[in-house]
Amino acid sequence: MILFVRDLTVIDFSYLCAKRGMVGESYIVDVELHGGLDQTSMVLDFAKVKKVIKQAIDQLVDHKLAVPALSEALTIDSCADLQRLTFQSARGRISMAAPAQAIVAVASDEINEHSITAFLQQQITPLLPDNVQQLIFTLRPEVSNSFYYHYSHGLKKHDGNCQRIAHGHRSTIQIYTDGMLTPRLNKYWCERWQDIYLGSAEDLCSADVLQHLTAAADDYSFRYQAAQGWFELTMPKTHCEIIPCDTTVECLADYIVAELKQLDSTKQYKVVAYEGVGKGAIAVS
């Protein structure tokens, strides 16, 4: 017997890639449980699927930075009560110091839907009852005809896991000019923010005040204290855009509108900005 749940959850996270650097991603998760029926004539109660499996996914990967533990480009160690890592990508060196709960090390030389799927199956299968013989995950991006971009960020004021300095999303965007969808502007912003780190200006710091990292001359340095602990990050400047506000989706939508109004204040703009799948903010000016 096969029990299935479509759209069980969405994983929003970032990962390190040898070619692209830090990449924000959003995967929709489908799950199948193969096995016999238990004493209640079920493979597993749907409520338990949502409670046990979804909760485990959230704890293991969601809103974390996934790193390829077998990659020669990665070094990772502990300093004080933090995890410290350095990753050399084709776009430059990325370094981060953060609480261990903000990082997930996957036993692979590359992070993709296949390595994350294998990791989840390995970690979650032991949590299930004996009658469940096989657990199968399918991770898939949202199907969209719109333009989209991948971004990473951190929200230090957030009281949940969004405070982690390196997590991200795959996000669609729709920009309207005087009520008409404008593909040219959608394309421009998706190219501008493809594989970007969006850093808040108030989190920028000089390299000499970093406590756990060293930065190159062509890096931006970020640091902040949040409820979960101390965070530091260095990124190549070409990998970042500095935003003069927080990087919540509400502020990002406002920021795009403000940038558009500077180009042509005579037009009305509507920006529909997404944060991952099925949620976002709308700004109009």
N, C-alpha and C positions, 0 to 999 in steps of 0.2 A: 504494500500500500504506500502511496505517496501523498503526503500532506504538503500543500504549498501555500505561501503567503506572498503576494505581489506587493511591491511598494512597502515593504516592512518598515524601512527607515531611509534616511539620507545621511551619508557620511560626508561631512564638510571638514577638510583637513588640507594640509600642505605636505609636500614631499620634496626631497632633494634629488635632482636629476643631473647627470654628468653633462648633458648638452644644454638644458634649459635653465639650470640653476634651481631656485626655489619656485615651485609651481603650486598654485592653489587648485583644489579639485573638489568636485561634488559628485558622488556616486549614489544612485538609487540602488537599494539592496532588495533583491528577491531571494527567497529561501525555499528549499525543498527538504523535507524530512522523509527518508525512506525507512520503513520498518513495519513491524507487526503491531497489532492492536493491543492496548493494555486492558486492565480490568474494567475500564470505563468505555471500552469499544472505540478508543481513539488512539491515534499515533502519539499525539500530544495535544493537550487542550490549547486552543488558540490564545487564550489569555496567558498561558505559560510561555508560548512562543514569543509573544510580545514582551513579556516581563523578563524572561531569562535571556533570550537571544538578543533582543534589541538593547537591553541594558548592558550586556557584555560588549556589544559592538561600540556603544557609546563610551564605555570605560577603556576599551583597548585602542581605538583609533580616532574617534570623532574629536575634532578640534585640537588635534595634536600635529606635530611635525614628524612625519614618517621618514626614517633614514635607512639606507641600504647597508646593513651591518657587515656584509661581505665585500663591500666596495673598497678598493685600494685608495679611493679618493677621500675616504672618511677616516677621521680620528676622533675618538670619543673617550672621555675620562670623567672622573668626579673631582670637583673642587668645592670644599666646604660641604654644604648640603645641596649643591647644584650639580647638574650634568653639564659638561662643557664639550662642545663638538666643533670641528672644523671640517669643511668640505670644499674641495677644489673642483669647480665646474669650469666648463668652457667659457662661462661669462665672468669668471673671477672667483675669489675665495669668499665663502660664507662662514661666519662663526656665530655661535650662540651659546649663552649660558642661561640655564633655566631650571626650575624644579623638574625632577625626573618624570613627574606625571604629565609634563608638556611634550614629551618625546616618546616615540615608539620605534624601537629597533626591530627591523624585519630581516630575517635570515635569508637575504638575497643580495645579489649585486646590483639590482635595479628595482625601483618601486614602480609598479603598474597594477592594473586590475587583477592580473594573474597572481602576483606575489602577495598582494593584500588578501585575495580570496583564499589562497593556501594558508596564510597566517591565521585568518579568522577560523577556518575549518579546523586547524590544528588546536587552536586555543579553546574553541567553544564546544567541540564534540564531547570532551570529557564531562561537560556540565549537564549532558542530556541523559535521560533514563536508558536502561539497557535495551529496551525494545526498539529504540531508534538506532538503526544499523548504519545509516549514512546521512551525512549533512552536506547539502550542496548549496553554495551561495552563487548568485549571479550579480555582479556589479556592473552597472551600466550608466553612462551619462544621460542626461535628459535629452530627449529628441526635440530639437527646436529648429525652426526655419529662420530664427532671428540671429543676429550677430551676437557673439559672446566673447568673453575674455576670462583669463585665469588671474586671480590676484590673491596675495597674501597680506595679512595685517595683524594687528593686535589692539585690543581695546582694554586698556588698563583700568578703566572705571567700571567695567562690567563685573557683576557679582557672580557670573558663571564662568564657563570654560572659554568664552570669547576673550577673556583677559590674557590668554596665552599669546606671547608676542609673535609667534609664527604659526598661524593656521590660515586657511583660505577657502576659496570657493571658485567654482566655474559658474559664471553669471551671464545671463543674457541682458540685453539693453535695447530699449526702443526710445528713439528721440523723434519728437514731432515738432515741426516748424509751422506755425500758423495753422495747426490742426492736421497737417499732412505728415505722414511717416516719411522720414528723410534718410534713406539708405546711406547716402554719402557721409552723414554725420555719425551714423551707427558704425560704419566701417572705420572711420577715423578714430573713434574712441576705443574700439576693440583692438585696433593695431597699437594705439598709444599705451593701452594698459594690458597688452598680452604678456603674461608671465611677469607681472610687475609686483614689487613690494610697495604698498601704499603706507608711508610713514607719516605720523602726525608730527607737525613742526615742534610741538611742545615736548616730544619725546626725544628729539635730537640732542646729542651731547658731543662734546669734544672727546677725542680719543684718549686724552690723558686722564680723564676722570673715570674711565672704565675700570672696574675692579677685578674682572676675571678674563678679559679679552684684550687683544692688541689689534689695532686697525691700521690698514695701509693708508697712504696719503689720498688715494682715490676712492676711499670708502666713506659711507655715512655710518655713524655710530648712533645707536639708540639704547636707552635704558629707562627702566621704571620699576617702581615698587607697586605690586598689586596684592590682592588678598591672598593669592596662592603662593606668593613669594617674590623674589627678585629676578628680573629679566634683563638680559643684555643681548644685543645683536649688532653685528657689523655686516654690511652689504656693499658691493660695488655701487657707486653712484648711478651708473648706467642701468642698474637693475631696479631703481627706486624712482618714485615720484613723491615729493614732500607735499602734504596737504595741510593748509593753514587752519585745520580744525580736527576734530575727532574723525575717525574713519568708519563710523557707523554708516549703514546704507542710506539713512536719512541725510546725513551730512554729505555723502558722496553725490547723491542726487542733486542737492543744493549746489555743490561745488561745480558740477558739470553745467548746470543752468547758468551760474554766474560767469563761467568761462565763455559760454555761448553768447551771453548778453554783451560781453566785452567786444566780441567780434561784430555783432550787429544788434544794437539796442532797439531797433525799430520793429523787430519780429518778436512774436510770442513763442516761447519754447516750453515743451512738456517733456520731462525725462522720466521714464519708467525704468528704474534701476533695480536689479534683482540681487539678492544675497543667497546664492545657491539656487535651490529648486523651490518654486512656488511661494516665495516670500520676497518682499522688497519694499520699496518706497517710491512715491511719485512726487516730483517737484515741478511746479509751474511758475513761469514768470514771463 
